[in-house]
Amino acid sequence: MIDKKERSKIKFISMDMYENYKNIIHTYFLIALCCTDSFHAIKKISDEPDKIRCKVMNRYKNDKNSNKYYLLKYKHDLLFINSLKISDNHFKYNKHSKYKVSKSYLLEKMLNINNKLKYAYELKELYSIYHHLM
């Protein structure tokens, strides 16, 4: 319903990541750039480490007693906590490892299992910190 001349002036459109919306925008707003809205960008970036975690965890499903499987299966909640809020100083007895460990230690061990997982987590944290500063 927007006049073609008016549509040609629009440079940016914020949207969710639904592919059909993107196709419509490219059809009717020829010079506009599609920008993912902040909510959906954060959701996508936050979901990626967990998707990678699940794929990596399935590689170890035949060895459910391994440290790697244990970390990926039972300590995945650490991927969702802001890294600035994970303590290095609070140690808690861990039944699996049979000694006291910190959450930051467990997270570091988990991230060292797979480079893609570590990279996705670091990107999530960078975006989170950047978004918080804005």
N, CA, C and O atoms as CSV, one atom per row, in Angstrom:
chain,resi,resn,atom,element,x,y,z
A,1,MET,N,N,0.811,-1.189,0.000
A,1,MET,CA,C,0.000,0.000,0.000
A,1,MET,C,C,0.862,1.264,0.000
A,1,MET,O,O,0.351,2.360,-0.231
A,2,ILE,N,N,2.143,1.122,0.253
A,2,ILE,CA,C,3.039,2.273,0.245
A,2,ILE,C,C,3.434,2.558,-1.200
A,2,ILE,O,O,3.806,1.648,-1.941
A,3,ASP,N,N,3.354,3.794,-1.585
A,3,ASP,CA,C,3.707,4.228,-2.931
A,3,ASP,C,C,5.140,3.796,-3.262
A,3,ASP,O,O,6.020,3.830,-2.401
A,4,LYS,N,N,5.367,3.389,-4.523
A,4,LYS,CA,C,6.688,2.909,-4.959
A,4,LYS,C,C,7.766,3.954,-4.736
A,4,LYS,O,O,8.884,3.612,-4.349
A,5,LYS,N,N,7.455,5.221,-4.971
A,5,LYS,CA,C,8.419,6.306,-4.763
A,5,LYS,C,C,8.828,6.386,-3.290
A,5,LYS,O,O,10.004,6.583,-2.983
A,6,GLU,N,N,7.862,6.233,-2.378
A,6,GLU,CA,C,8.152,6.249,-0.937
A,6,GLU,C,C,8.986,5.027,-0.539
A,6,GLU,O,O,9.918,5.135,0.258
A,7,ARG,N,N,8.643,3.870,-1.102
A,7,ARG,CA,C,9.390,2.640,-0.794
A,7,ARG,C,C,10.843,2.744,-1.224
A,7,ARG,O,O,11.725,2.167,-0.589
A,8,SER,N,N,11.092,3.470,-2.291
A,8,SER,CA,C,12.459,3.584,-2.804
A,8,SER,C,C,13.355,4.428,-1.889
A,8,SER,O,O,14.576,4.416,-2.045
A,9,LYS,N,N,12.772,5.145,-0.954
A,9,LYS,CA,C,13.543,5.968,-0.015
A,9,LYS,C,C,13.950,5.191,1.247
A,9,LYS,O,O,14.836,5.623,1.985
A,10,ILE,N,N,13.317,4.076,1.484
A,10,ILE,CA,C,13.579,3.311,2.709
A,10,ILE,C,C,14.903,2.569,2.575
A,10,ILE,O,O,15.112,1.804,1.633
A,11,LYS,N,N,15.791,2.808,3.534
A,11,LYS,CA,C,17.139,2.228,3.479
A,11,LYS,C,C,17.307,1.011,4.380
A,11,LYS,O,O,18.085,0.114,4.058
A,12,PHE,N,N,16.595,0.962,5.499
A,12,PHE,CA,C,16.747,-0.129,6.466
A,12,PHE,C,C,15.382,-0.598,6.945
A,12,PHE,O,O,14.464,0.197,7.144
A,13,ILE,N,N,15.274,-1.905,7.123
A,13,ILE,CA,C,14.064,-2.489,7.698
A,13,ILE,C,C,14.505,-3.495,8.761
A,13,ILE,O,O,15.289,-4.406,8.497
A,14,SER,N,N,13.979,-3.301,9.966
A,14,SER,CA,C,14.262,-4.223,11.064
A,14,SER,C,C,13.177,-5.285,11.094
A,14,SER,O,O,11.991,-4.975,10.982
A,15,MET,N,N,13.590,-6.554,11.247
A,15,MET,CA,C,12.637,-7.657,11.197
A,15,MET,C,C,13.161,-8.853,11.964
A,15,MET,O,O,14.316,-8.882,12.390
A,16,ASP,N,N,12.279,-9.857,12.135
A,16,ASP,CA,C,12.790,-11.109,12.676
A,16,ASP,C,C,13.450,-11.859,11.515
A,16,ASP,O,O,13.593,-11.295,10.431
A,17,MET,N,N,13.839,-13.065,11.708
A,17,MET,CA,C,14.639,-13.767,10.697
A,17,MET,C,C,13.799,-14.684,9.797
A,17,MET,O,O,14.338,-15.598,9.173
A,18,TYR,N,N,12.499,-14.446,9.729
A,18,TYR,CA,C,11.619,-15.250,8.904
A,18,TYR,C,C,11.935,-15.001,7.429
A,18,TYR,O,O,11.888,-13.866,6.955
A,19,GLU,N,N,12.253,-16.066,6.721
A,19,GLU,CA,C,12.722,-15.967,5.336
A,19,GLU,C,C,11.707,-15.307,4.400
A,19,GLU,O,O,12.103,-14.548,3.515
A,20,ASN,N,N,10.429,-15.570,4.568
A,20,ASN,CA,C,9.414,-14.980,3.689
A,20,ASN,C,C,9.376,-13.459,3.797
A,20,ASN,O,O,9.169,-12.767,2.800
A,21,TYR,N,N,9.576,-12.937,5.017
A,21,TYR,CA,C,9.606,-11.480,5.181
A,21,TYR,C,C,10.772,-10.897,4.391
A,21,TYR,O,O,10.648,-9.852,3.753
A,22,LYS,N,N,11.884,-11.575,4.445
A,22,LYS,CA,C,13.075,-11.114,3.728
A,22,LYS,C,C,12.798,-11.060,2.225
A,22,LYS,O,O,13.182,-10.100,1.558
A,23,ASN,N,N,12.142,-12.073,1.699
A,23,ASN,CA,C,11.801,-12.098,0.269
A,23,ASN,C,C,10.868,-10.961,-0.107
A,23,ASN,O,O,11.035,-10.342,-1.158
A,24,ILE,N,N,9.892,-10.683,0.736
A,24,ILE,CA,C,8.952,-9.588,0.485
A,24,ILE,C,C,9.683,-8.249,0.486
A,24,ILE,O,O,9.443,-7.400,-0.373
A,25,ILE,N,N,10.562,-8.071,1.442
A,25,ILE,CA,C,11.314,-6.816,1.536
A,25,ILE,C,C,12.153,-6.601,0.285
A,25,ILE,O,O,12.187,-5.501,-0.267
A,26,HIS,N,N,12.837,-7.667,-0.164
A,26,HIS,CA,C,13.673,-7.525,-1.371
A,26,HIS,C,C,12.836,-7.279,-2.628
A,26,HIS,O,O,13.324,-6.691,-3.593
A,27,THR,N,N,11.612,-7.715,-2.620
A,27,THR,CA,C,10.721,-7.504,-3.768
A,27,THR,C,C,10.174,-6.080,-3.804
A,27,THR,O,O,10.123,-5.457,-4.864
A,28,TYR,N,N,9.763,-5.566,-2.640
A,28,TYR,CA,C,9.057,-4.286,-2.600
A,28,TYR,C,C,9.899,-3.092,-2.136
A,28,TYR,O,O,9.541,-1.943,-2.392
A,29,PHE,N,N,10.987,-3.359,-1.471
A,29,PHE,CA,C,11.869,-2.286,-0.994
A,29,PHE,C,C,13.258,-2.552,-1.570
A,29,PHE,O,O,14.109,-3.159,-0.920
A,30,LEU,N,N,13.469,-2.092,-2.786
A,30,LEU,CA,C,14.616,-2.520,-3.581
A,30,LEU,C,C,15.985,-2.158,-3.000
A,30,LEU,O,O,16.937,-2.920,-3.171
A,31,ILE,N,N,16.107,-1.025,-2.325
A,31,ILE,CA,C,17.433,-0.647,-1.810
A,31,ILE,C,C,17.572,-0.893,-0.304
A,31,ILE,O,O,18.641,-0.684,0.269
A,32,ALA,N,N,16.501,-1.331,0.319
A,32,ALA,CA,C,16.517,-1.497,1.778
A,32,ALA,C,C,17.374,-2.689,2.198
A,32,ALA,O,O,17.370,-3.741,1.559
A,33,LEU,N,N,18.099,-2.490,3.279
A,33,LEU,CA,C,18.855,-3.573,3.898
A,33,LEU,C,C,18.011,-4.167,5.020
A,33,LEU,O,O,17.384,-3.446,5.796
A,34,CYS,N,N,18.008,-5.487,5.089
A,34,CYS,CA,C,17.286,-6.173,6.162
A,34,CYS,C,C,18.196,-6.255,7.382
A,34,CYS,O,O,19.339,-6.703,7.294
A,35,CYS,N,N,17.678,-5.825,8.497
A,35,CYS,CA,C,18.417,-5.875,9.759
A,35,CYS,C,C,17.612,-6.713,10.741
A,35,CYS,O,O,16.426,-6.465,10.958
A,36,THR,N,N,18.260,-7.699,11.327
A,36,THR,CA,C,17.580,-8.529,12.317
A,36,THR,C,C,17.371,-7.713,13.579
A,36,THR,O,O,18.284,-7.033,14.048
A,37,ASP,N,N,16.169,-7.782,14.127
A,37,ASP,CA,C,15.918,-7.034,15.351
A,37,ASP,C,C,16.720,-7.639,16.495
A,37,ASP,O,O,17.094,-8.811,16.454
A,38,SER,N,N,16.974,-6.839,17.499
A,38,SER,CA,C,17.856,-7.214,18.596
A,38,SER,C,C,17.397,-8.476,19.320
A,38,SER,O,O,18.218,-9.339,19.632
A,39,PHE,N,N,16.102,-8.598,19.590
A,39,PHE,CA,C,15.589,-9.769,20.297
A,39,PHE,C,C,15.949,-11.048,19.554
A,39,PHE,O,O,16.458,-11.993,20.158
A,40,HIS,N,N,15.692,-11.089,18.250
A,40,HIS,CA,C,15.943,-12.300,17.477
A,40,HIS,C,C,17.440,-12.549,17.276
A,40,HIS,O,O,17.875,-13.698,17.209
A,41,ALA,N,N,18.218,-11.488,17.182
A,41,ALA,CA,C,19.675,-11.662,17.076
A,41,ALA,C,C,20.225,-12.303,18.349
A,41,ALA,O,O,21.021,-13.239,18.281
A,42,ILE,N,N,19.804,-11.805,19.494
A,42,ILE,CA,C,20.267,-12.364,20.765
A,42,ILE,C,C,19.804,-13.809,20.920
A,42,ILE,O,O,20.569,-14.660,21.374
A,43,LYS,N,N,18.572,-14.086,20.549
A,43,LYS,CA,C,18.053,-15.454,20.658
A,43,LYS,C,C,18.857,-16.401,19.784
A,43,LYS,O,O,19.247,-17.479,20.234
A,44,LYS,N,N,19.107,-16.017,18.555
A,44,LYS,CA,C,19.871,-16.875,17.630
A,44,LYS,C,C,21.282,-17.107,18.151
A,44,LYS,O,O,21.770,-18.238,18.147
A,45,ILE,N,N,21.928,-16.058,18.592
A,45,ILE,CA,C,23.294,-16.174,19.094
A,45,ILE,C,C,23.336,-17.004,20.376
A,45,ILE,O,O,24.301,-17.734,20.605
A,46,SER,N,N,22.325,-16.904,21.195
A,46,SER,CA,C,22.273,-17.676,22.444
A,46,SER,C,C,21.953,-19.147,22.198
A,46,SER,O,O,22.408,-20.011,22.948
A,47,ASP,N,N,21.180,-19.439,21.160
A,47,ASP,CA,C,20.796,-20.821,20.868
A,47,ASP,C,C,21.925,-21.627,20.209
A,47,ASP,O,O,21.979,-22.848,20.359
A,48,GLU,N,N,22.809,-20.965,19.496
A,48,GLU,CA,C,23.846,-21.681,18.749
A,48,GLU,C,C,24.763,-22.541,19.623
A,48,GLU,O,O,24.984,-23.706,19.292
A,49,PRO,N,N,25.306,-22.008,20.732
A,49,PRO,CA,C,26.177,-22.885,21.537
A,49,PRO,C,C,25.459,-24.160,21.988
A,49,PRO,O,O,26.079,-25.221,22.061
A,50,ASP,N,N,24.178,-24.070,22.289
A,50,ASP,CA,C,23.451,-25.261,22.740
A,50,ASP,C,C,23.251,-26.251,21.597
A,50,ASP,O,O,23.329,-27.461,21.813
A,51,LYS,N,N,22.998,-25.768,20.402
A,51,LYS,CA,C,22.864,-26.665,19.244
A,51,LYS,C,C,24.177,-27.403,18.995
A,51,LYS,O,O,24.187,-28.609,18.746
A,52,ILE,N,N,25.270,-26.673,19.065
A,52,ILE,CA,C,26.585,-27.287,18.864
A,52,ILE,C,C,26.859,-28.285,19.985
A,52,ILE,O,O,27.363,-29.381,19.740
A,53,ARG,N,N,26.523,-27.898,21.218
A,53,ARG,CA,C,26.727,-28.784,22.370
A,53,ARG,C,C,26.035,-30.121,22.162
A,53,ARG,O,O,26.621,-31.171,22.424
A,54,CYS,N,N,24.797,-30.091,21.694
A,54,CYS,CA,C,24.043,-31.328,21.476
A,54,CYS,C,C,24.710,-32.216,20.424
A,54,CYS,O,O,24.810,-33.429,20.605
A,55,LYS,N,N,25.160,-31.617,19.340
A,55,LYS,CA,C,25.845,-32.390,18.290
A,55,LYS,C,C,27.124,-33.019,18.825
A,55,LYS,O,O,27.401,-34.191,18.569
A,56,VAL,N,N,27.898,-32.243,19.563
A,56,VAL,CA,C,29.158,-32.750,20.118
A,56,VAL,C,C,28.867,-33.834,21.154
A,56,VAL,O,O,29.538,-34.865,21.174
A,57,MET,N,N,27.882,-33.613,22.008
A,57,MET,CA,C,27.533,-34.576,23.050
A,57,MET,C,C,27.164,-35.932,22.441
A,57,MET,O,O,27.520,-36.975,22.989
A,58,ASN,N,N,26.460,-35.918,21.324
A,58,ASN,CA,C,26.058,-37.168,20.680
A,58,ASN,C,C,27.243,-37.993,20.194
A,58,ASN,O,O,27.120,-39.204,20.006
A,59,ARG,N,N,28.370,-37.361,19.991
A,59,ARG,CA,C,29.587,-38.098,19.608
A,59,ARG,C,C,30.093,-38.968,20.765
A,59,ARG,O,O,30.800,-39.952,20.550
A,60,TYR,N,N,29.721,-38.591,21.987
A,60,TYR,CA,C,30.200,-39.297,23.182
A,60,TYR,C,C,29.116,-40.150,23.830
A,60,TYR,O,O,29.308,-40.624,24.950
A,61,LYS,N,N,27.992,-40.358,23.166
A,61,LYS,CA,C,26.871,-41.068,23.788
A,61,LYS,C,C,27.188,-42.540,24.071
A,61,LYS,O,O,26.528,-43.163,24.902
A,62,ASN,N,N,28.182,-43.095,23.393
A,62,ASN,CA,C,28.582,-44.475,23.665
A,62,ASN,C,C,29.499,-44.587,24.873
A,62,ASN,O,O,29.799,-45.690,25.331
A,63,ASP,N,N,29.940,-43.454,25.385
A,63,ASP,CA,C,30.814,-43.429,26.563
A,63,ASP,C,C,30.226,-42.444,27.579
A,63,ASP,O,O,30.798,-41.386,27.840
A,64,LYS,N,N,29.089,-42.811,28.138
A,64,LYS,CA,C,28.349,-41.909,29.014
A,64,LYS,C,C,29.030,-41.657,30.357
A,64,LYS,O,O,28.599,-40.792,31.119
A,65,ASN,N,N,30.076,-42.399,30.646
A,65,ASN,CA,C,30.829,-42.170,31.884
A,65,ASN,C,C,32.004,-41.222,31.681
A,65,ASN,O,O,32.702,-40.887,32.638
A,66,SER,N,N,32.226,-40.790,30.452
A,66,SER,CA,C,33.362,-39.908,30.169
A,66,SER,C,C,33.121,-38.509,30.723
A,66,SER,O,O,31.981,-38.073,30.886
A,67,ASN,N,N,34.204,-37.830,31.002
A,67,ASN,CA,C,34.119,-36.441,31.482
A,67,ASN,C,C,33.465,-35.547,30.435
A,67,ASN,O,O,32.689,-34.654,30.777
A,68,LYS,N,N,33.771,-35.780,29.170
A,68,LYS,CA,C,33.224,-34.945,28.099
A,68,LYS,C,C,31.700,-35.077,28.024
A,68,LYS,O,O,30.983,-34.081,27.933
A,69,TYR,N,N,31.226,-36.307,28.064
A,69,TYR,CA,C,29.772,-36.514,28.015
A,69,TYR,C,C,29.114,-35.891,29.247
A,69,TYR,O,O,28.092,-35.213,29.138
A,70,TYR,N,N,29.699,-36.123,30.401
A,70,TYR,CA,C,29.151,-35.579,31.653
A,70,TYR,C,C,29.022,-34.052,31.582
A,70,TYR,O,O,27.969,-33.501,31.900
A,71,LEU,N,N,30.078,-33.383,31.171
A,71,LEU,CA,C,30.054,-31.919,31.106
A,71,LEU,C,C,29.002,-31.427,30.120
A,71,LEU,O,O,28.226,-30.522,30.428
A,72,LEU,N,N,28.980,-32.019,28.947
A,72,LEU,CA,C,28.048,-31.583,27.904
A,72,LEU,C,C,26.594,-31.893,28.261
A,72,LEU,O,O,25.695,-31.137,27.891
A,73,LYS,N,N,26.355,-32.982,28.968
A,73,LYS,CA,C,25.001,-33.396,29.315
A,73,LYS,C,C,24.474,-32.684,30.563
A,73,LYS,O,O,23.334,-32.219,30.585
A,74,TYR,N,N,25.317,-32.601,31.607
A,74,TYR,CA,C,24.821,-32.157,32.903
A,74,TYR,C,C,25.267,-30.760,33.331
A,74,TYR,O,O,24.765,-30.236,34.325
A,75,LYS,N,N,26.177,-30.160,32.618
A,75,LYS,CA,C,26.648,-28.820,32.989
A,75,LYS,C,C,26.403,-27.793,31.887
A,75,LYS,O,O,27.026,-26.731,31.870
A,76,HIS,N,N,25.495,-28.112,30.970
A,76,HIS,CA,C,25.209,-27.222,29.836
A,76,HIS,C,C,24.597,-25.894,30.254
A,76,HIS,O,O,24.642,-24.925,29.496
A,77,ASP,N,N,24.020,-25.841,31.463
A,77,ASP,CA,C,23.433,-24.579,31.930
A,77,ASP,C,C,24.480,-23.468,32.032
A,77,ASP,O,O,24.146,-22.284,31.992
A,78,LEU,N,N,25.731,-23.856,32.163
A,78,LEU,CA,C,26.807,-22.861,32.246
A,78,LEU,C,C,26.947,-22.060,30.949
A,78,LEU,O,O,27.447,-20.935,30.964
A,79,LEU,N,N,26.512,-22.632,29.843
A,79,LEU,CA,C,26.582,-21.934,28.555
A,79,LEU,C,C,25.650,-20.728,28.498
A,79,LEU,O,O,25.851,-19.818,27.694
A,80,PHE,N,N,24.622,-20.726,29.360
A,80,PHE,CA,C,23.615,-19.672,29.316
A,80,PHE,C,C,23.847,-18.575,30.342
A,80,PHE,O,O,23.169,-17.548,30.318
A,81,ILE,N,N,24.792,-18.783,31.234
A,81,ILE,CA,C,25.081,-17.797,32.268
A,81,ILE,C,C,26.089,-16.793,31.715
A,81,ILE,O,O,27.053,-17.172,31.050
A,82,ASN,N,N,25.862,-15.530,31.990
A,82,ASN,CA,C,26.815,-14.490,31.604
A,82,ASN,C,C,28.163,-14.816,32.235
A,82,ASN,O,O,28.245,-15.046,33.442
A,83,SER,N,N,29.205,-14.835,31.438
A,83,SER,CA,C,30.532,-15.229,31.923
A,83,SER,C,C,31.028,-14.339,33.060
A,83,SER,O,O,31.829,-14.774,33.887
A,84,LEU,N,N,30.556,-13.104,33.102
A,84,LEU,CA,C,30.977,-12.202,34.177
A,84,LEU,C,C,30.360,-12.590,35.522
A,84,LEU,O,O,30.806,-12.125,36.571
A,85,LYS,N,N,29.346,-13.434,35.487
A,85,LYS,CA,C,28.669,-13.854,36.712
A,85,LYS,C,C,29.094,-15.246,37.188
A,85,LYS,O,O,28.587,-15.742,38.194
A,86,ILE,N,N,30.017,-15.869,36.470
A,86,ILE,CA,C,30.481,-17.201,36.859
A,86,ILE,C,C,31.702,-17.053,37.757
A,86,ILE,O,O,32.697,-16.431,37.386
A,87,SER,N,N,31.603,-17.632,38.931
A,87,SER,CA,C,32.629,-17.446,39.958
A,87,SER,C,C,33.825,-18.372,39.776
A,87,SER,O,O,33.683,-19.545,39.430
A,88,ASP,N,N,35.011,-17.810,40.020
A,88,ASP,CA,C,36.256,-18.582,40.088
A,88,ASP,C,C,36.543,-18.989,41.528
A,88,ASP,O,O,37.327,-19.903,41.783
A,89,ASN,N,N,35.908,-18.308,42.453
A,89,ASN,CA,C,36.261,-18.450,43.860
A,89,ASN,C,C,35.380,-19.415,44.639
A,89,ASN,O,O,35.774,-19.869,45.714
A,90,HIS,N,N,34.223,-19.733,44.135
A,90,HIS,CA,C,33.314,-20.616,44.861
A,90,HIS,C,C,33.498,-22.045,44.364
A,90,HIS,O,O,33.210,-22.355,43.208
A,91,PHE,N,N,33.977,-22.901,45.247
A,91,PHE,CA,C,34.220,-24.299,44.894
A,91,PHE,C,C,33.159,-25.176,45.533
A,91,PHE,O,O,32.760,-24.974,46.679
A,92,LYS,N,N,32.716,-26.155,44.758
A,92,LYS,CA,C,31.684,-27.058,45.237
A,92,LYS,C,C,32.087,-28.480,44.866
A,92,LYS,O,O,32.629,-28.728,43.789
A,93,TYR,N,N,31.814,-29.402,45.773
A,93,TYR,CA,C,32.168,-30.795,45.518
A,93,TYR,C,C,31.369,-31.323,44.328
A,93,TYR,O,O,30.152,-31.152,44.255
A,94,ASN,N,N,32.070,-31.963,43.405
A,94,ASN,CA,C,31.463,-32.525,42.211
A,94,ASN,C,C,31.573,-34.051,42.293
A,94,ASN,O,O,32.674,-34.600,42.328
A,95,LYS,N,N,30.433,-34.720,42.322
A,95,LYS,CA,C,30.420,-36.178,42.477
A,95,LYS,C,C,31.108,-36.893,41.322
A,95,LYS,O,O,31.752,-37.924,41.517
A,96,HIS,N,N,30.970,-36.345,40.126
A,96,HIS,CA,C,31.564,-37.005,38.964
A,96,HIS,C,C,33.092,-36.956,39.011
A,96,HIS,O,O,33.757,-37.971,38.804
A,97,SER,N,N,33.636,-35.788,39.280
A,97,SER,CA,C,35.097,-35.658,39.316
A,97,SER,C,C,35.694,-36.029,40.666
A,97,SER,O,O,36.897,-36.264,40.773
A,98,LYS,N,N,34.844,-36.083,41.709
A,98,LYS,CA,C,35.238,-36.477,43.065
A,98,LYS,C,C,36.185,-35.488,43.747
A,98,LYS,O,O,37.013,-35.878,44.570
A,99,TYR,N,N,36.053,-34.204,43.395
A,99,TYR,CA,C,36.766,-33.137,44.090
A,99,TYR,C,C,36.029,-31.820,43.897
A,99,TYR,O,O,35.104,-31.727,43.090
A,100,LYS,N,N,36.436,-30.827,44.628
A,100,LYS,CA,C,35.785,-29.522,44.554
A,100,LYS,C,C,36.251,-28.774,43.314
A,100,LYS,O,O,37.440,-28.733,42.996
A,101,VAL,N,N,35.287,-28.190,42.630
A,101,VAL,CA,C,35.585,-27.426,41.416
A,101,VAL,C,C,34.725,-26.172,41.388
A,101,VAL,O,O,33.682,-26.106,42.039
A,102,SER,N,N,35.169,-25.184,40.631
A,102,SER,CA,C,34.386,-23.962,40.433
A,102,SER,C,C,33.595,-24.089,39.136
A,102,SER,O,O,33.911,-24.917,38.282
A,103,LYS,N,N,32.573,-23.266,39.002
A,103,LYS,CA,C,31.783,-23.251,37.768
A,103,LYS,C,C,32.638,-22.820,36.585
A,103,LYS,O,O,32.475,-23.334,35.479
A,104,SER,N,N,33.544,-21.883,36.810
A,104,SER,CA,C,34.391,-21.419,35.707
A,104,SER,C,C,35.316,-22.540,35.227
A,104,SER,O,O,35.607,-22.635,34.035
A,105,TYR,N,N,35.773,-23.378,36.140
A,105,TYR,CA,C,36.607,-24.528,35.772
A,105,TYR,C,C,35.815,-25.497,34.902
A,105,TYR,O,O,36.305,-25.956,33.870
A,106,LEU,N,N,34.578,-25.808,35.324
A,106,LEU,CA,C,33.737,-26.727,34.554
A,106,LEU,C,C,33.427,-26.166,33.170
A,106,LEU,O,O,33.450,-26.893,32.176
A,107,LEU,N,N,33.137,-24.867,33.115
A,107,LEU,CA,C,32.857,-24.235,31.828
A,107,LEU,C,C,34.086,-24.290,30.925
A,107,LEU,O,O,33.972,-24.606,29.741
A,108,GLU,N,N,35.239,-23.990,31.468
A,108,GLU,CA,C,36.473,-24.035,30.674
A,108,GLU,C,C,36.726,-25.441,30.129
A,108,GLU,O,O,37.097,-25.603,28.967
A,109,LYS,N,N,36.526,-26.444,30.964
A,109,LYS,CA,C,36.709,-27.836,30.526
A,109,LYS,C,C,35.723,-28.187,29.415
A,109,LYS,O,O,36.089,-28.850,28.445
A,110,MET,N,N,34.477,-27.745,29.555
A,110,MET,CA,C,33.472,-28.018,28.530
A,110,MET,C,C,33.835,-27.330,27.216
A,110,MET,O,O,33.748,-27.944,26.152
A,111,LEU,N,N,34.234,-26.077,27.280
A,111,LEU,CA,C,34.541,-25.335,26.060
A,111,LEU,C,C,35.778,-25.873,25.357
A,111,LEU,O,O,35.917,-25.734,24.141
A,112,ASN,N,N,36.676,-26.487,26.120
A,112,ASN,CA,C,37.882,-27.069,25.522
A,112,ASN,C,C,37.624,-28.396,24.819
A,112,ASN,O,O,38.526,-28.938,24.181
A,113,ILE,N,N,36.421,-28.922,24.922
A,113,ILE,CA,C,36.074,-30.177,24.247
A,113,ILE,C,C,35.997,-29.968,22.741
A,113,ILE,O,O,36.369,-30.851,21.968
A,114,ASN,N,N,35.511,-28.795,22.321
A,114,ASN,CA,C,35.273,-28.559,20.903
A,114,ASN,C,C,35.478,-27.084,20.562
A,114,ASN,O,O,34.933,-26.204,21.228
A,115,ASN,N,N,36.263,-26.823,19.525
A,115,ASN,CA,C,36.561,-25.441,19.124
A,115,ASN,C,C,35.333,-24.677,18.639
A,115,ASN,O,O,35.209,-23.483,18.914
A,116,LYS,N,N,34.425,-25.338,17.923
A,116,LYS,CA,C,33.213,-24.657,17.447
A,116,LYS,C,C,32.336,-24.229,18.624
A,116,LYS,O,O,31.763,-23.139,18.623
A,117,LEU,N,N,32.241,-25.097,19.617
A,117,LEU,CA,C,31.464,-24.770,20.812
A,117,LEU,C,C,32.081,-23.568,21.528
A,117,LEU,O,O,31.375,-22.648,21.940
A,118,LYS,N,N,33.378,-23.590,21.667
A,118,LYS,CA,C,34.079,-22.485,22.331
A,118,LYS,C,C,33.890,-21.181,21.557
A,118,LYS,O,O,33.618,-20.139,22.154
A,119,TYR,N,N,34.029,-21.233,20.261
A,119,TYR,CA,C,33.886,-20.051,19.415
A,119,TYR,C,C,32.461,-19.492,19.497
A,119,TYR,O,O,32.274,-18.281,19.619
A,120,ALA,N,N,31.453,-20.378,19.430
A,120,ALA,CA,C,30.050,-19.937,19.506
A,120,ALA,C,C,29.772,-19.293,20.860
A,120,ALA,O,O,29.083,-18.276,20.938
A,121,TYR,N,N,30.307,-19.884,21.920
A,121,TYR,CA,C,30.113,-19.328,23.258
A,121,TYR,C,C,30.779,-17.946,23.362
A,121,TYR,O,O,30.185,-17.009,23.896
A,122,GLU,N,N,31.992,-17.825,22.857
A,122,GLU,CA,C,32.706,-16.542,22.924
A,122,GLU,C,C,31.989,-15.460,22.122
A,122,GLU,O,O,31.938,-14.307,22.550
A,123,LEU,N,N,31.437,-15.816,20.972
A,123,LEU,CA,C,30.667,-14.847,20.185
A,123,LEU,C,C,29.416,-14.403,20.936
A,123,LEU,O,O,29.065,-13.223,20.936
A,124,LYS,N,N,28.750,-15.362,21.576
A,124,LYS,CA,C,27.568,-15.037,22.384
A,124,LYS,C,C,27.935,-14.057,23.482
A,124,LYS,O,O,27.221,-13.082,23.717
A,125,GLU,N,N,29.035,-14.310,24.146
A,125,GLU,CA,C,29.468,-13.440,25.236
A,125,GLU,C,C,29.858,-12.049,24.726
A,125,GLU,O,O,29.513,-11.046,25.350
A,126,LEU,N,N,30.567,-11.981,23.612
A,126,LEU,CA,C,30.941,-10.689,23.042
A,126,LEU,C,C,29.712,-9.883,22.661
A,126,LEU,O,O,29.633,-8.688,22.944
A,127,TYR,N,N,28.749,-10.540,22.017
A,127,TYR,CA,C,27.525,-9.840,21.628
A,127,TYR,C,C,26.767,-9.370,22.863
A,127,TYR,O,O,26.262,-8.248,22.900
A,128,SER,N,N,26.691,-10.220,23.855
A,128,SER,CA,C,25.985,-9.886,25.098
A,128,SER,C,C,26.613,-8.678,25.775
A,128,SER,O,O,25.908,-7.770,26.214
A,129,ILE,N,N,27.921,-8.666,25.860
A,129,ILE,CA,C,28.629,-7.540,26.493
A,129,ILE,C,C,28.435,-6.269,25.664
A,129,ILE,O,O,28.175,-5.198,26.215
A,130,TYR,N,N,28.562,-6.389,24.345
A,130,TYR,CA,C,28.381,-5.232,23.461
A,130,TYR,C,C,26.958,-4.707,23.574
A,130,TYR,O,O,26.747,-3.499,23.691
A,131,HIS,N,N,25.990,-5.597,23.538
A,131,HIS,CA,C,24.586,-5.204,23.604
A,131,HIS,C,C,24.292,-4.534,24.950
A,131,HIS,O,O,23.518,-3.578,25.007
A,132,HIS,N,N,24.887,-5.016,26.004
A,132,HIS,CA,C,24.689,-4.449,27.337
A,132,HIS,C,C,25.245,-3.019,27.411
A,132,HIS,O,O,24.682,-2.167,28.097
A,133,LEU,N,N,26.340,-2.765,26.710
A,133,LEU,CA,C,26.965,-1.439,26.722
A,133,LEU,C,C,26.165,-0.424,25.908
A,133,LEU,O,O,26.252,0.778,26.160
A,134,MET,N,N,25.398,-0.891,24.947
A,134,MET,CA,C,24.624,0.020,24.091
A,134,MET,C,C,23.459,0.501,24.845
A,134,MET,O,O,22.664,1.281,24.321
